[in-house]
Amino acid sequence: MEPVIYARGLGKSFRSGAIALNGFQIRVEAGAVYGLIGRNGAGKTTALRVLMGLLHADRGDARVLGASLWQADRAHRQRVAYLSQSQQLPDWMSLDDLNRYTGHFYDHWDAAYLGELARRWDLPRSTPIVRLSGGNQRLAALALALASRPEVLLLDEPAAGLDPIARRELNQCLIDALLHGDGCTILLSTHLLGDLERLATQVGIMDQGRVVAEGAVEDWQRTMRRVQVVFPGDAPPREFAIPGALRSTILGPVVTALARVTDDAQLAGIRSLPGARVYVFPLTLEELFVDWFREASPPDPAASGDDAEAGRIEAQGH
């Protein structure tokens, strides 16, 4: 069965020379919540905009619900909702105005659900958007996206600017969307990894325009560890490596690795080395993210303007 969201070999550069996507690929199955995490400038916003059909990739293939949204007709596109990081609603309109206006573009618009979300989030319905706080503007945009009852949700930093209570309500609404009708498939980028840990079924780490590692959240929580080995003397043995290591650093006699440890017996050989002391620490997603990029080189300024330029294109309406 074809995945709901699919991309392979996507490449995208901007006129400034910034390389935004470089072999990006992803598969998201029906009903999954896939979280994209990565440093600023990794290409997350650009990837979402290419999938949504708002940017055209230089190369590669991107499909949502079996079709390219760059070429899809209205009937297909209305099955997908998108919330951008820099969502700009018409600020002279109220939420009620936007409800009436936006509903004309969707065959399955759920005005009652929009009203329910407005009550839940205490959103003024007759107040012009410009007079709402930044957080309430964000919630209004999300409410409009959810009211279309989409089969697929693409969300770029959906909880940006929200307080902890609003973030919890947002997460509950996303869970409700997953359970409604035939369900919903969600792809989101976020830096709020604690929220993602509770919500996502899969996580992909994005770096320099591509997904460099991915896996089920449950599997990563169960197997990803920080392993530290301290040797006597001034240095570890020549060519020593920690089994399952994805990244390693050496500081004097101390070797520290981000490693996938599927069984404690995997480290038995290290523990048997004379004088070696082995420490194993579980990791949250946030700790995993920090460890993954701790020793990484800082982003290349010539290749880190992708998300900003994508945002400028969005603001221009292209």
N, C-alpha and C positions, 0 to 999 in steps of 0.2 A: 504494500500500500504506500502511495506517495505521501511524504510528510506534508503537514499543513504549511510549514514555512521551510523554504529550501533555497540555499545559495551555494554556488560553487565557482571558485576561481574569480571572484569579483575583484576588479581593479578600478580605482578612481583617483585621478589627479586633478588639481585645480590649476587655473591659469597662473597663480602665484608660484607654482612649482611644488606645492605641498602634495605629498603622496598620502592620500587618505586611506585607501584600501589597497592591499597588496596580497592577493590570493585569499581573500576572505571566503570562508565557507561555513555553513551551519545547516543543521537539520533539526526541526522541532516537530515532534509528533503531536497528534490531536490530543487536546486536554492537558498538555504540559504547560508549566510555567518556567520559562528559560530566562535566566538572568545573565546579562552581559556585564562583566566588571573589567575595569582597566583604568590606567592613569588618564588624566586629561590629555586629549590629543591622540588617543589610541585609535580613533576611527569609529567609535560607537554610534555617534549621531549620524555620521555619513552612512553607515551600514543600514540604520533604520530608515533613513530617507530614500536610499536606493530601493530597499524592499518595498517601501510605500509607493514607489513610482514618482517621487518628487524630484529625484535626481536620476540621471541616466549614467549607468556604469560605462567605463571605457571598454571593459571586457568582462566576460563571465556571464553567468546565468542566475537570475533571481526570480523566484516564484512564490506566490502566496495563494493558497487554495487552488493550486494547479495552474496558475496563470501569472504572467508578468503584469504587475499593476501599472507599469509604464504604458502598456497597450490595452489594458482591460477596459471593458465598457462600464457604464454606470451601475448596472445591476450587480456586477462582480465587485466593484470598488466599494459599494455600500455595505458589503459584508465584512469590511475591515475598518477599524477605527484607529486613529493615531493621535497621540498627545505629545506634542513637541516640547523640548526643554524651554523654548522661548515663545510658547503659545501666546498669541495676541488676539484676543477677542475684540470685536467692535465695541469700543469703550463707551459709546453713547447709548448702547442698547442695554436693557435689563435682562435678567435671566429669563423672565417671561417672554420678552421680545425675541430672544434667541431661541427659546423653545418653539415659538410659532414659526419663526423663519427657518430654522434648521430642519424642523420636522417635515417640510415640503420636499426635502431631498432624500428621504428614507421611506421605504415601503413599510418598514416594521418599527417606526418611531414609537417609543413608549413614553408618552408625556406623563403618565401617572408615576412611572418609576423616577423620572426626573423630579417630580414634586416630592416623592418620598426621600430622595437623596438631599434635596434642598432642606427639608425638615430635619433630617438626621444631622446634617452639617450646619444647621442654623444659618442658611444662606438667604439673604434678603432677595426676594424675587422681583421686586419693582424698583430696586435701586440701580441706577446706571453702573455698569461694570467699573468705570473709572473711579467710582467712589468706594469700591470694595478694597479691602486690604490685599496685599500681594498673595497671601495664603488663600484667601477666599476666592480670588480670581482663579487661582490654580484649581481649587475644588470645583468651581463653576465649569471650567473647561473639562475636567474629568467627568463631571455629571453629564455634560452634553455628549461626551464620547460614549459613556455607558448607556445613555438613553437610546442610542441607535441599535442596541441589543446586537453587538457585533459577534461574529464567529471568531474573529481574530482581533486582539488588541496589541498595538505596538506603542510602547510607552517609553519616553525618554525622560529620565529623572522625574517620575510622576510625583514624588513626595517632596520635591525641592520647595523650601520655604514653609513647610507645614510643621506645626507643633506636634509633640508626641501623641496627643489625643487624636488630632486630625489624621496623623499617619496611621494610627491603629484603626480608625474608621475606614480609611482608604483601603487598607489591607483587607478588612472584612468585606468591603464592597467588591474587591477583586475576587475574593473567595466565593461570594454570592454569584458573580458573573460566571465563574467556573462551573457552578452547580445549576445555573439557570438553563432550562430547555435542554438542548443537546450539548450544552457545555460551551466553553470558550477556550481558546489557546492564546497564551500571553507570552510576548517577548518584551522584556524591559531592560533598560540600562539604569544602573543606580550606583551611588556611592554609599548608600545606607545598608551596609552588609548585614547588620543585625536583623533588619526587616526582611531582607532577601533570604536569610537563613530560615526564617519561619514560613516563607511563602513559596519559594522556588522549589521545583523538582530537579532542575538541572542548572548548572552554572558553567559559563565559558569565560576563560580569562583571555582578554583581548590585548594585543600589544603590537604596535607598529603595523596596524592595518589588517591584522588577521587573528583568528582564534588560535592561541598557542597551546591551550590545554582546556579540557572540558570533562565533565563527569556529573553523575548524580550527586545531589547535595548529601543524601544519606551516606553514600559510599565515601565521599570526601571526609565527612565528619567521622566516619568509622576508621578510615585508613591513613589520612594525612597527618603526619607528625613532624615535630621539630626534634631531630636526633642530634645530640651533642656527645662527642667522644673526646675524652681528655687522656692524653698519653703522658707517661713519665718522660723526662728529658725535654729537649728543645723543639722537637718536630715529630710529626707522625711518621710511621714507617713509609718507605718509598712506595709510591703507587697505591697507597691505601685509598679505599673508596667505601662509603657507606652503602650497603645494598638498598636498592629502590630510590636512591637519591635523585631528585629532579634538579636541585641546585645545591652547591656546596661552597663553603668558604673555609679557609684555613688561617688561623691566627696563632702563630707559635705552635704549641703542642695540641691545640684545640681545633677539632674539625666539627663544624656545624652544618647540618643539611636539612633541607626541606625534603622529606622522603615519604613515599607510599609504603606503609608497613601493614601488610595484610595478615601477618602472623608473627607472634613474638619470637618464634623459632628463627625467623629471618635474621635476627640480630645475635643469635647464639654464637656464631663464629667470632664476632667482634668481642663479645663478653669473655671469650676464652683467651684473648690476647693478653700476654703478661703485662700487668700494671694498668690496663685500660679501664677507665671508668665511663660507663655509658648512662646517659640520661635521656629519657624519652618524654616529650611533652605533647599533649593533645592540643589541637588548634581550632579556634573559631574561624569562620570565613574571613573575618577582618584580619586576624593574625596570619592566616594563610596568604591573604592579599599582600600584607606588609612584608612578610618573609619572601614572597615570590619576587617582589620588586626591590627588596632592600639592596641587593648588589647589582641591580640592573643599571645600565648607563642612563643618564638623564635623557629625556626626549630630545631629538634633533630639532632645533628651532625651525629648520627648513621643512620638516615633515610633521610638525605638530599643530599647524594651523587649520587642519581639516575641519574640525567641528565648528570652529569660529567662522570659517568661510561658508560652511554649509548653513549656519545660522543666518549669515548675511544674505545668502541666496533665498532662504525661506522668507526673510523679512521683505525682500524685494518682490516676493510672490511668484518666483520662477518655479 
